[in-house]
């Protein structure tokens, strides 16, 4: 029922799907990009329904207090305490250890405003947890929602990011001028000449 409803919603709004979610992938970091509009969340949820995915997302721990906490968890929210000695990457990697199945959605742009780089948390969470990265996209230019090929993070950060750049090449956000470059700050440090 969820799957049919998701497909119906996307189709009714003029969207189509491309690719498929990797078979048997119960634990992964699902990259959601580009993220330029509040409407992206609605389409992400319709997209997840169409592919029959139970996705989870991260929110600040204070959003999970009574009375909203139960509803937030029911909708897939995972609280992260930024005051904790354990950083967010470690907290989320630990979530993967606790669960048999976890599809964690991360928007690496981190904000709807244009940025100069993607935030690298998605990459380090996947590396620390030993889970793959599945790139997903909402291309407002072609009204296509889809997946790119699964990526198992390696020790070659730039090579891994080159593969992600290929997936997102030409993909347009709802607000095309606000898309940030598919690039991590860590890549620049690798390129810096030795002193």
Secondary structure, DSSP 8 states (H G I E B T S, - for coil): -HHHHHHHHHHHTT-EEES---TT--EEEEEEE---STHHHHHHHHHHHHTT--EEEEEEGGGGSTTTHHHHHHTTEEEE-TTSSS-HHHHHHHHHHH-S-EEEEE-TT-SSS--SSB-SHHHHHHHHHT-EEEEEEEETTTTEEEEEEEE---S-HHHHHHHHHHHHTT---SSGGG---S-BHHHHHHHS---
